[in-house]
């Protein structure tokens, strides 16, 4: 029992530290972050589509599910807003997610994960990966235009209020 409480306390300290880092070093295109008060393993980000990409003007909710032994193990990552690049509500396979624990380093944090995510979002590589959606730039632009309304009507926008 004491070990479990120690793990929870240690994780809470790490998350608190990462919140401070995020506040001071907020990655470009990441508008907001929300850590669920009831379950600090659930972390949400609001990512703005980068300028000059098909995602420009869009707002995408990204969900991290932190494992109980975070930061020793990588998080799961899902995109909750339709975007034309990733399936919604499906774990994304990337080097900074739970699909590739061999690539993970505990030195990574919310900022590095979100920087990697934004880079991956706009990457033009069409190699297949788990969680991928293949669409045209026009379809991505359409998703970007509809994203704010989707977040509002689906209740996702409430996360950040």
C-alpha positions in Angstrom: 0.0 0.0 0.0 2.8 2.4 0.8 4.5 1.7 -2.5 1.3 2.5 -4.4 0.9 5.8 -2.6 4.5 6.6 -3.3 4.0 5.9 -7.0 0.9 8.1 -7.1 2.7 10.9 -5.3 5.8 10.6 -7.5 3.6 10.7 -10.7 1.7 13.7 -9.4 4.9 15.6 -8.7 6.1 14.8 -12.3 2.8 16.0 -13.8 2.9 19.2 -11.7 6.5 19.8 -12.9 5.4 19.2 -16.5 2.5 21.7 -16.1 5.1 24.3 -15.0 7.4 23.5 -18.0 4.4 23.7 -20.3 3.4 27.1 -18.9 6.9 28.4 -19.5 7.7 26.7 -22.8 4.3 26.2 -24.5 5.0 24.6 -27.9 4.0 26.6 -31.0 0.4 25.8 -32.1 -0.6 24.3 -28.8 -3.2 26.6 -27.4 -4.3 24.9 -24.2 -3.6 22.0 -21.9 -6.0 20.4 -19.4 -5.2 17.7 -16.8 -8.2 15.9 -15.6 -8.7 16.7 -11.9 -10.3 13.3 -11.2 -7.7 11.3 -13.1 -4.3 13.0 -13.7 -3.5 10.2 -16.2 -5.8 11.9 -18.6 -4.3 15.0 -20.3 -5.8 17.0 -23.1 -4.3 19.5 -25.5 -5.9 21.9 -27.9 -3.7 22.1 -31.0 -4.1 24.8 -33.7 -3.5 23.8 -37.2 -0.1 25.2 -38.3 -0.1 28.1 -40.7 0.7 27.2 -44.3 -0.6 23.7 -44.0 -3.9 22.1 -44.9 -4.7 22.1 -41.1 -4.5 25.9 -40.8 -7.4 27.3 -39.0 -8.3 24.0 -37.4 -8.4 23.2 -33.7 -7.8 19.6 -32.7 -8.2 18.0 -29.3 -5.3 15.6 -28.6 -5.6 13.2 -25.7 -2.7 11.6 -23.8 -3.4 8.6 -21.5 -0.5 8.4 -19.2 0.5 4.9 -17.9 0.7 4.4 -14.2 4.5 4.2 -14.5 4.8 7.5 -16.5 7.4 8.9 -17.3 9.2 5.6 -17.3 6.8 4.3 -20.0 5.3 6.4 -22.9 1.7 7.6 -23.1 -1.0 6.5 -25.5 -2.0 9.3 -27.8 -5.3 9.9 -29.6 -6.8 12.7 -31.6 -10.4 13.4 -30.7 -11.2 15.9 -33.5 -11.6 14.7 -37.2 -8.6 16.0 -39.0 -7.9 14.1 -42.2 -4.6 12.7 -41.0 -5.4 10.5 -38.0 -8.4 8.3 -37.1 -10.3 9.8 -34.2 -10.3 8.0 -30.8 -7.7 5.5 -32.0 -4.3 5.1 -30.5 -1.7 6.6 -32.9 1.5 4.7 -33.7 4.4 7.1 -33.4 7.9 7.0 -32.0 6.8 9.1 -29.0 3.8 6.9 -28.1 3.1 3.6 -26.3 3.5 1.8 -29.7 7.3 2.3 -29.5 8.5 2.0 -25.9 12.0 1.3 -27.3 12.1 4.9 -28.6 10.8 6.5 -25.4 13.0 8.3 -22.9 11.7 9.6 -19.5 13.4 12.9 -20.3 10.5 13.6 -22.7 7.6 15.7 -21.4 4.3 17.2 -22.5 6.1 19.9 -24.5 8.4 17.5 -26.4 5.4 15.2 -27.1 3.3 18.0 -28.5 6.1 19.3 -30.6 6.5 15.8 -32.0 2.8 15.6 -32.6 2.6 18.9 -34.5 5.5 17.8 -36.7 3.8 14.4 -37.3 0.5 16.0 -38.1 2.1 18.0 -40.9 4.5 15.4 -42.1 3.8 14.6 -45.8 5.3 11.0 -45.5 2.5 8.7 -46.7 4.0 5.5 -45.2 1.2 3.6 -43.5 0.9 3.6 -39.7 -1.6 2.5 -37.2 -4.2 5.3 -36.8 -3.6 6.8 -40.2 -6.3 8.3 -42.4 -5.4 9.0 -46.1 -7.1 12.1 -47.4 -6.4 14.9 -49.9 -5.3 18.3 -48.8 -8.8 19.5 -49.7 -10.4 17.0 -47.2 -7.9 18.1 -44.5 -8.9 21.7 -45.1 -12.5 20.8 -44.9 -11.9 19.1 -41.5 -10.0 22.2 -40.4 -12.9 24.4 -41.2 -15.4 22.1 -39.4 -13.2 21.4 -36.4 -14.2 24.2 -34.1 -17.9 23.4 -34.7 -17.2 19.7 -34.2 -15.4 20.4 -30.9 -18.3 22.6 -29.7 -21.2 20.2 -30.7 -19.4 17.1 -29.4 -18.6 18.7 -26.0 -14.9 18.5 -26.5 -14.6 22.3 -26.3 -15.9 22.2 -22.7 -12.7 20.5 -21.6 -10.8 23.8 -21.9 -13.4 26.1 -20.4 
